[in-house]
Amino acid sequence: MNSSTLVATYDVRLVALSVVIAICASYVALDLAGRVNAARNNARVAWLIGGAIAMGTGIWSMHYTGMLAYRLPVQVYYHIPTVILSLVAAIAASSVALFVVSRPTVSVMHLVVGSLLIATGISGMHYTGMAAMRLPAMHEWDTTLVAMSVAVALIVALAALGLTFLFREEGHDKVLKGVCAVIMGFAVPAMHYTGMAAVTFKTMPETPDLTNAMDISGIANTAIVGVTFVVLGSVFVFSRWFAPAQEPSAVKA
């Protein structure tokens, strides 16, 4: 049987939703930077863990919303353990970001090393998520676009660290914070969609192994997005309520 290339399309509504999720996650990340920086001892650990989970969940949800926006003319299933592994990678990358910007002093070397680790985490999340796909087709990669997506991830990581470091002190204009969140919110999906452009699928006669795999339907995606906004919203509201009690004067870089 001759293999043929599957023609992919995008659901523009889900693409737009993925960008909205990334913007919301970015705003919460900028807001959390100050909380983590100001908190001390057990409170700092709590903010780091909670912030990493919130940021990581937001990035991961954006990724899978973008994945579901990618439509192929065959049924696509996802290997659940691999999906969970991609979520762990997103949370790990977020924890590194918050840890770096919450240090009392942050040098250029901290930003560079932190950006490399974050870019590795984001890229790992994306390509681990791609590896979770189960369908009757084989993937082929454009190595140039793969390298470009990793380069975009590194640029995004540098920008994200720079912006979160800027906003780790309280008192910044909310409009400026919103503008920066929009910039970050478009930058993160840029890596994702560059990575998606790097892959093509060709049909194969074999039936894919569907062990521990499931179809992530529209209902499941709605649940993922809903939980993401609940997590992000809860962290944001929590930070507003408890900030005065947990923010002694911060050590400035």
PAZAPA-4460 file (N, C-alpha, C; in steps of 0.05 Angstrom, whole numbers, plus 32768, in hexadecimal, padded with zeros to 4 digits):
% residues 253
    n_x    n_y    n_z   ca_x   ca_y   ca_z    c_x    c_y    c_z   seq   type   mol
   8011   7FE8   8000   8000   8000   8000   8011   8019   8000     1      M     A
   800D   802B   7FED   801C   8044   7FEC   8012   8057   8001     2      N     A
   8024   8064   800F   801C   8077   8024   8017   8092   8017     3      S     A
   8005   80A1   8022   7FFE   80BB   8018   8000   80CF   802F     4      S     A
   8006   80E7   8029   8009   80FC   803E   7FED   8106   8046     5      T     A
   7FE8   8106   8060   7FCF   8110   806A   7FCF   812E   806A     6      L     A
   7FB9   813A   8061   7FB7   8157   8060   7FAA   8161   807A     7      V     A
   7FB9   8171   8089   7FB0   817B   80A3   7FA3   8197   809F     8      A     A
   7F8F   819C   80B0   7F83   81B7   80B1   7F81   81C0   80CE     9      T     A
   7F7A   81D8   80D2   7F78   81E3   80ED   7F5C   81EE   80F3    10      Y     A
   7F52   81E9   810B   7F3A   81F5   8114   7F42   8210   8120    11      D     A
   7F3B   8225   8111   7F44   8240   8119   7F3A   8248   8135    12      V     A
   7F22   823E   813C   7F17   8245   8157   7F28   8239   816D    13      R     A
   7F32   8221   8169   7F43   8215   817E   7F5F   8221   817E    14      L     A
   7F68   822A   8167   7F82   8238   8166   7F80   8252   8176    15      V     A
   7F6A   8260   8172   7F66   8279   8181   7F64   8274   819F    16      A     A
   7F55   825E   81A6   7F53   8257   81C2   7F6E   8250   81CE    17      L     A
   7F7E   8243   81BF   7F99   823C   81CA   7FA9   8255   81D0    18      S     A
   7FA7   8269   81BF   7FB5   8282   81C4   7FAA   8290   81DD    19      V     A
   7F8F   8290   81E0   7F82   829C   81F8   7F8C   828E   8211    20      V     A
   7F8E   8274   8211   7F97   8265   8228   7FB4   826D   822F    21      I     A
   7FC5   826F   821A   7FE1   8277   821E   7FE3   8293   822A    22      A     A
   7FD2   82A5   8221   7FD2   82C0   822C   7FCA   82C0   8249    23      I     A
   7FB5   82B2   8250   7FAC   82B0   826C   7FC2   82A4   827D    24      C     A
   7FCE   828E   8274   7FE4   8281   8283   7FFB   8294   8287    25      A     A
   8001   82A4   8272   8018   82B7   8274   8012   82CD   8288    26      S     A
   7FF9   82D7   8289   7FF2   82EC   829C   7FF5   82E1   82B9    27      Y     A
   7FEB   82C9   82BD   7FED   82BD   82D8   800A   82B9   82DF    28      V     A
   801B   82B1   82CC   8037   82AD   82D1   8045   82C8   82D9    29      A     A
   803E   82DD   82CB   804A   82F7   82D2   8040   8300   82EE    30      L     A
   8028   82FB   82F4   801D   8302   830E   802A   82F1   8324    31      D     A
   802E   82D8   831F   803A   82C6   8333   8057   82CC   8338    32      L     A
   8065   82D8   8325   8082   82DD   8329   8086   82EE   8342    33      A     A
   8076   8302   8346   8079   8313   835E   8072   8304   8377    34      G     A
   805F   82F2   8376   8057   82E3   838E   806E   82D1   8397    35      R     A
   8079   82C2   8384   808F   82B0   838A   80A7   82BF   8395    36      V     A
   80AD   82D6   8388   80C4   82E5   8390   80C2   82F0   83AC    37      N     A
   80A9   82F8   83B4   80A5   8305   83CE   80A2   82F1   83E5    38      A     A
   8097   82D9   83DE   8092   82C5   83F3   80AC   82B9   83FE    39      A     A
   80AA   82AF   8416   80C2   82A3   8423   80BB   8288   842F    40      R     A
   80D0   8277   8432   80CE   825D   843F   80B8   824C   8433    41      N     A
   80A6   8241   8444   8091   822F   843A   807E   823C   8427    42      N     A
   8079   8256   842B   8067   8265   8419   8073   8266   83FD    43      A     A
   808D   826A   83FB   809B   826B   83E1   8099   8250   83D3    44      R     A
   809D   823B   83E2   809A   8220   83D5   807E   821B   83CB    45      V     A
   806A   8224   83DB   804E   8221   83D2   8048   8230   83B9    46      A     A
   8053   8249   83B7   804E   8259   839F   805D   824D   8387    47      W     A
   8075   8243   838C   8083   8236   8376   8074   821E   836B    48      L     A
   806B   820D   837D   805C   81F5   8374   8042   81FC   8367    49      I     A
   8032   820E   8374   8019   8216   8369   801C   8224   834E    50      G     A
   8030   8236   834D   8035   8245   8335   803D   8233   831E    51      G     A
   804F   8220   8324   8058   820E   830F   8042   81FD   8304    52      A     A
   8030   81F4   8316   8019   81E4   830D   8007   81F5   82FC    53      I     A
   8001   820D   8304   7FEF   821F   82F5   7FFB   8226   82DA    54      A     A
   8015   822E   82D9   8021   8235   82C0   8024   821D   82AE    55      M     A
   802D   8206   82B9   8030   81EE   82A9   8016   81E4   829E    56      G     A
   8001   81E5   82AE   7FE7   81DC   82A4   7FDD   81EE   828D    57      T     A
   7FE2   8208   8290   7FDA   821B   827B   7FE9   8216   8261    58      G     A
   8004   8212   8263   8014   820D   824B   800B   81F2   823E    59      I     A
   8007   81DE   824F   7FFF   81C4   8245   7FE4   81C4   8238    60      W     A
   7FD1   81D3   8244   7FB6   81D5   8239   7FB7   81E3   821E    61      S     A
   7FC7   81F8   821D   7FCA   8206   8203   7FD5   81F3   81EE    62      M     A
   7FE8   81E2   81F6   7FF4   81CF   81E3   7FDF   81BB   81D9    63      H     A
   7FCF   81AF   81EB   7FBC   819B   81E2   7FA4   81A7   81D3    64      Y     A
   7F9D   81C0   81DA   7F89   81CD   81CA   7F93   81D2   81AE    65      T     A
   7FAC   81D9   81AC   7FB8   81DC   8191   7FBA   81C2   8182    66      G     A
   7FBF   81AC   8191   7FC0   8192   8185   7FA5   818A   817A    67      M     A
   7F90   8190   8189   7F75   8189   8180   7F6C   819C   8169    68      L     A
   7F78   81B3   8167   7F72   81C5   8151   7F7D   81BA   8137    69      A     A
   7F91   81A8   8139   7F9E   819C   8122   7F8D   8184   8119    70      Y     A
   7F80   8187   8103   7F6D   8172   80F9   7F79   8161   80E3    71      R     A
   7F78   8147   80E6   7F80   8134   80D2   7F68   8124   80C9    72      L     A
   7F69   811A   80B0   7F51   810B   80A6   7F50   80EE   80B0    73      P     A
   7F5C   80E8   80C7   7F5B   80CE   80D4   7F56   80D2   80F2    74      V     A
   7F4D   80BD   80FF   7F49   80BE   811C   7F63   80BF   812B    75      Q     A
   7F66   80D1   813D   7F7F   80D4   814D   7F78   80CE   816A    76      V     A
   7F89   80BD   8176   7F86   80B7   8192   7FA0   80C1   81A0    77      Y     A
   7F9E   80C3   81BB   7FB6   80CC   81CA   7FBC   80B8   81E0    78      Y     A
   7FD6   80B2   81E2   7FE0   809F   81F7   7FE1   80AE   8211    79      H     A
   7FD0   80A7   8224   7FCC   80B7   823C   7FE5   80B9   824D    80      I     A
   7FF5   80A3   8253   800D   80A7   8263   8020   80BB   8256    81      P     A
   8022   80BB   823C   8034   80CF   822E   8029   80EB   8231    82      T     A
   800F   80EE   8230   8002   8108   8234   8009   8113   824F    83      V     A
   8007   8101   8263   800D   810A   827F   802A   8112   8281    84      I     A
   803C   8103   8273   8058   8109   8274   805D   8125   8268    85      L     A
   804E   812C   8253   8051   8147   8248   8048   815D   825B    86      S     A
   8034   8157   826B   802B   816A   8280   8041   816E   8295    87      L     A
   804E   8158   829D   8064   815A   82B0   807A   816B   82A5    88      V     A
   8080   8169   828B   8095   8179   827F   808E   8197   8280    89      A     A
   8074   819D   827B   806B   81B9   827C   806D   81C4   8298    90      A     A
   8066   81B5   82AC   8067   81BE   82C8   8085   81C1   82D0    91      I     A
   8096   81AF   82C8   80B2   81B1   82CE   80BE   81CB   82C2    92      A     A
   80B8   81D0   82A9   80C2   81E9   829C   80B8   8202   82AB    93      A     A
   809F   8202   82B4   8094   8218   82C3   80A1   821C   82DE    94      S     A
   80A7   8205   82EB   80B4   8207   8305   80D0   8213   8303    95      S     A
   80DE   820D   82ED   80F9   8218   82E9   80F6   8236   82E4    96      V     A
   80E2   823F   82D5   80DE   825B   82CF   80DA   826B   82E9    97      A     A
   80C7   8261   82FA   80C1   826F   8312   80D8   826F   8326    98      L     A
   80E7   8259   8326   80FE   8257   8339   8113   826B   8331    99      F     A
   8119   826D   8317   812E   827F   830E   8127   829C   8314   100      V     A
   810F   82A5   830E   8108   82C1   8312   8103   82C8   832F   101      V     A
   8100   82B4   8340   80FB   82BA   835C   8115   82BB   836D   102      S     A
   812C   82B7   8360   8145   82B9   836F   814A   82D6   8377   103      R     A
   8157   82DA   838E   815D   82F5   8397   816C   8305   8382   104      P     A
   817F   82F8   8375   818E   8305   835F   818D   82F3   8347   105      T     A
   8189   82FF   832F   8188   82EF   8317   819D   82FA   8303   106      V     A
   81B0   82EA   82FC   81C5   82F2   82E9   81BD   82EA   82CD   107      S     A
   81CD   82F3   82BA   81C9   82EC   829E   81CC   82CE   829B   108      V     A
   81DF   82C2   82A9   81E3   82A5   82A7   81CB   8296   82B2   109      M     A
   81BE   82A0   82C7   81A5   8293   82D1   8190   8294   82BC   110      H     A
   818D   82AA   82AE   8179   82AD   8299   817E   829A   8282   111      L     A
   8198   8298   827A   819F   8287   8263   819B   826A   826A   112      V     A
   81A5   8261   8281   81A2   8245   8289   8184   823F   828D   113      V     A
   8176   8251   829B   815A   824D   829F   814A   824B   8285   114      G     A
   8151   825C   8272   8144   825B   8258   8149   8241   8249   115      S     A
   8161   8237   824B   8168   821E   823E   8157   8207   824A   116      L     A
   8155   8207   8265   8145   81F2   8272   8128   81F4   826C   117      L     A
   811E   820D   826B   8101   8211   8265   80FC   8209   8248   118      I     A
   810D   8211   8236   810A   820A   8219   810A   81EC   8216   119      A     A
   811B   81DF   8225   811C   81C1   8224   8102   81B6   822E   120      T     A
   80F7   81C1   8244   80DD   81B8   824E   80C6   81BC   823B   121      G     A
   80C5   81D4   8230   80AF   81DA   821D   80B1   81C9   8204   122      I     A
   80C9   81C6   81F9   80CC   81B6   81E1   80C6   8198   81E8   123      S     A
   80CF   8190   8200   80CA   8174   8208   80AC   8170   820B   124      G     A
   809E   8183   8216   8081   8181   8219   8074   817E   81FD   125      M     A
   807C   818F   81EB   8070   818F   81D0   8074   8174   81C2   126      H     A
   808D   816C   81C0   8094   8154   81B1   808C   813A   81C0   127      Y     A
   808A   813B   81DA   807F   8125   81E9   8061   8123   81E3   128      T     A
   8054   813A   81E2   8038   813B   81DB   8033   8130   81BF   129      G     A
   8044   8137   81AD   8042   812C   8191   8045   810E   8191   130      M     A
   8058   8104   81A2   805D   80E7   81A3   8045   80D8   81AE   131      A     A
   8033   80E6   81BC   801B   80DA   81C8   8006   80D3   81B3   132      A     A
   8009   80DE   819B   7FF5   80DA   8186   7FF5   80BD   817C   133      M     A
   7FDE   80B1   8179   7FDB   8096   816E   7FC7   8098   8157   134      R     A
   7FD1   8092   813F   7FC1   8093   8126   7FCD   8081   8111   135      L     A
   7FBD   807A   80FD   7FC7   8068   80E8   7FD9   8077   80D4   136      P     A
   7FEE   8083   80DD   8000   8092   80CC   801B   8095   80DA   137      A     A
   802F   8099   80CA   804A   809D   80D3   8052   80BA   80D0   138      M     A
   8060   80C5   80E4   8068   80E1   80E2   8083   80E4   80D6   139      H     A
   8087   80FA   80C8   80A0   8101   80BD   80A6   811E   80C5   140      E     A
   80C0   8123   80CC   80C7   813D   80D7   80D8   814E   80C4   141      W     A
   80D2   8167   80C3   80E4   817B   80B6   80F7   8185   80CB   142      D     A
   8110   817B   80C9   8123   8181   80DE   8129   819F   80E1   143      T     A
   8127   81AD   80CB   812B   81CA   80CC   8116   81D8   80DD   144      T     A
   80FD   81D0   80D9   80E7   81DC   80E9   80E8   81D2   8106   145      L     A
   80F1   81BA   810B   80F4   81B0   8126   8108   81C1   8135   146      V     A
   811F   81C6   8128   8134   81D7   8134   812A   81F3   8138   147      A     A
   811A   81FD   8125   810F   8218   8128   80FC   8219   813F   148      M     A
   80EC   8204   8143   80D9   8204   815A   80E8   8205   8175   149      S     A
   80FE   81F6   8176   810E   81F7   818F   811A   8212   8193   150      V     A
   8123   821F   817D   812E   823A   817F   8119   824D   8188   151      A     A
   8101   824A   817E   80EA   825B   8187   80E5   8257   81A5   152      V     A
   80E6   823E   81AE   80E2   8237   81CA   80F7   8245   81DB   153      A     A
   8110   8246   81D2   8125   8254   81E1   8120   8272   81E2   154      L     A
   8118   827E   81CC   8112   829A   81CB   80FA   82A0   81DE   155      I     A
   80E6   828F   81DD   80CE   8292   81EE   80D7   8291   820B   156      V     A
   80E8   827E   8212   80F1   827A   822D   8101   8293   8237   157      A     A
   8112   829E   8226   8121   82B6   822E   810E   82CD   8233   158      L     A
   80FA   82D0   8220   80E7   82E6   8223   80D6   82E2   823C   159      A     A
   80CE   82C9   8241   80BD   82C4   8258   80CC   82CA   8272   160      A     A
   80E5   82C1   8274   80F5   82C6   828C   80F9   82E4   8290   161      L     A
   80FF   82F2   827A   8104   830E   827C   80EB   831D   8285   162      G     A
   80D4   8316   827B   80BB   8323   8283   80B3   831C   829F   163      L     A
   80B5   8303   82A7   80AE   82FB   82C2   80C1   8308   82D6   164      T     A
   80DA   830B   82CF   80ED   8318   82E1   80E5   8336   82E4   165      F     A
   80DC   8342   82CE   80D3   835E   82CF   80BC   8361   82E2   166      L     A
   80A9   834E   82E2   8091   8350   82F1   8092   8342   830C   167      F     A
   80A9   833A   8315   80AA   832C   832E   80A8   8340   8346   168      R     A
   80AB   835A   8340   80A6   836F   8354   808A   837A   8350   169      E     A
   807C   837F   8366   8061   838A   8364   8061   83A7   835B   170      E     A
   804A   83B0   8352   8046   83CC   834C   8047   83D3   832E   171      G     A
   804A   83BF   831D   804B   83C4   8301   802F   83C9   82F6   172      H     A
   802E   83D9   82E1   8015   83E0   82D5   8007   83C7   82CA   173      D     A
   7FEE   83C4   82D0   7FDF   83AC   82C7   7FDD   83AB   82A8   174      K     A
   7FDB   83C2   829C   7FD9   83C2   827E   7FF3   83B8   8272   175      V     A
   8009   83C1   827D   8023   83B7   8274   8026   8399   8278   176      L     A
   801D   8390   828F   801D   8373   8294   800C   8364   8280   177      K     A
   7FF5   8370   827A   7FE3   8363   8266   7FF0   8362   824A   178      G     A
   7FFD   8377   8242   800A   8378   8228   8020   8363   8227   179      V     A
   8030   8361   823C   8045   834C   823D   803A   8330   823D   180      C     A
   8023   832C   824A   8016   8312   824A   800C   830B   822E   181      A     A
   8003   831E   821F   7FFA   8319   8203   8012   8312   81F2   182      V     A
   8029   8320   81F6   8041   8319   81E7   804A   82FC   81ED   183      I     A
   804B   82F5   8207   8052   82DA   820E   803D   82C6   8204   184      M     A
   8024   82CE   8205   800E   82BD   81FD   800F   82B6   81DF   185      G     A
   801A   82C7   81CF   801D   82C1   81B2   8038   82B2   81AD   186      F     A
   804C   82B8   81BE   8066   82AB   81BB   8066   828D   81C0   187      A     A
   8058   8285   81D5   8057   8269   81DC   804A   8258   81C6   188      V     A
   8032   8260   81BC   8027   8250   81A5   8038   8251   818C   189      P     A
   8049   8265   8189   805A   8267   8172   806C   824E   8171   190      A     A
   8077   8246   8188   8087   822E   8189   8077   8216   8182   191      M     A
   805E   8214   818D   804D   81FD   8188   8047   81FA   816B   192      H     A
   803E   820F   815E   8035   820C   8142   804D   820A   812F   193      Y     A
   8064   8214   8137   807C   820E   8127   8083   81F1   8128   194      T     A
   8080   81E5   8140   8085   81C8   8143   8071   81B8   8133   195      G     A
   8058   81C1   8133   8043   81B2   8124   8049   81B4   8106   196      M     A
   8053   81CA   80FD   805A   81CD   80E0   8071   81BB   80D8   197      A     A
   8080   81B1   80EC   8097   81A0   80E6   8090   8183   80E0   198      A     A
   8077   817C   80E4   806F   8160   80E1   805B   815C   80CB   199      V     A
   805E   8146   80BC   804B   813C   80A9   8045   811F   80AF   200      T     A
   802D   8116   80A8   8025   80FB   80AD   801F   80ED   8093   201      F     A
   8029   80D4   8091   8024   80C4   807A   8015   80AA   8082   202      K     A
   8001   80A3   8074   7FF0   808C   807B   8001   8072   807C   203      T     A
   7FF8   8060   808D   8004   8045   808E   7FEE   8031   8093   204      M     A
   7FF1   8018   8089   7FDB   8005   808C   7FD8   7FF9   80A8   205      P     A
   7FED   7FFA   80B8   7FEB   7FEE   80D3   7FD8   7FFE   80E5   206      E     A
   7FCB   7FEF   80F6   7FBA   7FFB   810B   7FCB   8005   8122   207      T     A
   7FC9   801D   812B   7FDA   8027   8141   7FD3   8018   815B   208      P     A
   7FE7   8017   816C   7FE3   800B   8187   7FD4   801F   8198   209      D     A
   7FBC   8017   81A0   7FAB   8029   81AF   7FAA   8023   81CD   210      L     A
   7FBE   8013   81D7   7FBF   800D   81F3   7FC3   8027   8203   211      T     A
   7FB2   802B   8217   7FB2   8043   8228   7FAE   805D   8218   212      N     A
   7FA1   805B   8201   7F9C   8072   81F1   7F7E   8078   81F0   213      A     A
   7F77   8091   81EC   7F5B   8099   81E9   7F58   80B0   81D6   214      M     A
   7F40   80B3   81CC   7F39   80CA   81BB   7F33   80E1   81CD   215      D     A
   7F42   80F7   81CB   7F3C   810F   81DA   7F27   811F   81CB   216      I     A
   7F0E   811B   81D2   7EF8   8126   81C4   7EF5   8144   81CB   217      S     A
   7EE1   8151   81BE   7EDC   816D   81C3   7ED4   8171   81E0   218      G     A
   7EC5   815D   81EB   7EBC   8160   8207   7ED5   815E   821A   219      I     A
   7EE7   814C   8214   7EFF   814A   8224   7F10   8163   8223   220      A     A
   7F12   816E   820B   7F21   8187   8207   7F14   819E   8217   221      N     A
   7EFA   819F   8216   7EEC   81B4   8225   7EF2   81B1   8243   222      T     A
   7EF3   8198   824D   7EF9   8193   8269   7F16   819C   826F   223      A     A
   7F29   8196   825D   7F45   819E   8262   7F47   81BD   8263   224      I     A
   7F3A   81CA   8250   7F3B   81E8   8250   7F2D   81F3   8268   225      V     A
   7F16   81E7   8270   7F08   81F1   8287   7F18   81EE   82A1   226      G     A
   7F25   81D7   82A4   7F35   81D3   82BC   7F4D   81E6   82BC   227      V     A
   7F58   81EB   82A5   7F6F   81FE   82A3   7F67   821A   82AC   228      T     A
   7F50   8224   82A3   7F48   823F   82AB   7F40   823F   82C8   229      F     A
   7F36   822A   82D3   7F30   8229   82EF   7F49   822A   8300   230      V     A
   7F5E   821B   82F7   7F78   821B   8305   7F84   8237   8304   231      V     A
   7F86   8242   82EC   7F92   825D   82E9   7F82   8272   82F8   232      L     A
   7F68   8271   82F6   7F57   8284   8305   7F5A   8282   8323   233      G     A
   7F5B   8269   832C   7F5D   8264   8349   7F78   826F   8354   234      S     A
   7F8D   826A   8345   7FA8   8273   834E   7FA8   8292   834E   235      V     A
   7F9C   829E   8339   7F9C   82BB   8337   7F8C   82C7   834F   236      F     A
   7F74   82BC   8354   7F64   82C7   836A   7F72   82C2   8385   237      V     A
   7F7E   82AA   8388   7F8C   82A4   83A1   7FA2   82B8   83A6   238      F     A
   7FB1   82BF   8390   7FC7   82D2   8393   7FBD   82EE   839B   239      S     A
   7FA5   82F5   8392   7F9A   830F   839A   7F92   830F   83B7   240      R     A
   7F87   82FA   83C1   7F7D   82F8   83DC   7F93   82F6   83F1   241      W     A
   7FA7   82E6   83EA   7FBC   82DF   83FE   7FD6   82EE   83FA   242      F     A
   7FD7   82FF   83E6   7FF0   830E   83E1   7FF9   831F   83F8   243      A     A
   7FE8   832F   8406   7FF1   8340   841B   7FFF   8331   8432   244      P     A
   7FF5   8319   8438   8000   830A   844E   801A   82FC   8447   245      A     A
   8020   82F9   842C   8037   82E9   8425   804C   82F9   8416   246      Q     A
   804A   8313   8417   805C   8323   8408   806B   8338   8419   247      E     A
   807E   832F   8429   808F   8342   8436   80A0   834F   8420   248      P     A
   80AF   8364   8428   80BF   8372   8413   80D2   835E   8406   249      S     A
   80D2   835E   83EC   80E2   834B   83DC   80FF   8354   83DB   250      A     A
   8112   8341   83D9   812E   8347   83D5   8131   834E   83B7   251      V     A
   813C   8365   83B2   813F   836E   8396   8159   8364   838B   252      K     A
   8156   835F   8370   816E   8355   8362   8183   836B   8361   253      A     A
***
